[in-house]
Amino acid sequence: MELKGEQILALPREQVWDALNDPAVLKQCVPGCDTFEPEGDNAYKVVMTASVGPVKARFNGALTLSDIEPPVSYKLAFTGSGGAAGFGKGSAQVALAEVDAGTSLTYSVQAQVGGKLAQVGARLIDGVAKKMADEFFTRFSKVVAAPAEAEAHASATEGTASDAAGDAAAKPSRWWSRS
């Protein structure tokens, strides 16, 4: 199976790069992910639950980064075993480029599955893989944008609060002037 895609994120490339290298962010974004922990240099232990048609399994796997060119690109290799459900393995190339709207994130994934997973059919597997990729990037966009939005909101709220305090100090209260 091969899957390619592009996402435009309204964020600086360095911020997107940092998020793509943050296990806590990735854990939140990978559908069904229970564990995403560092396990050595550029290596991670991943545990996730996935369903492909009638086959649902908990996968224990490893993800390794290579060909790292901050903040431009990296390659990752992954393997996972779901016990009797089968296995998955593959690689992906991820690249970031600055564009007018922020950052373009492109990816190309090649994957193989075996065991019961392979028996459910390539079309079903491709559909699930596309759905998982879409869900990952939807979550990723929200998680990465959240700190910037929170900071902007805090600045706006702080400005409004200080403006209101300034206005209150500038305008005398009228409750005492009524007879």
Secondary structure, DSSP 8 states (H G I E B T S, - for coil): -EEEEEEEESS-HHHHHHHHT-HHHHHHHSTTEEEEEE-STTEEEEEEEEEETTEEEEEEEEEEEEEEETTTEEEEEEEEE-GGG-EEEEEEEEEEEEETTEEEEEEEEEEEEETHHHHT-HHHHHHHHHHHHHHHHHHHHHHHHHHHHHHHHHHHHHHHHHHHHHHHHHS--STTT--
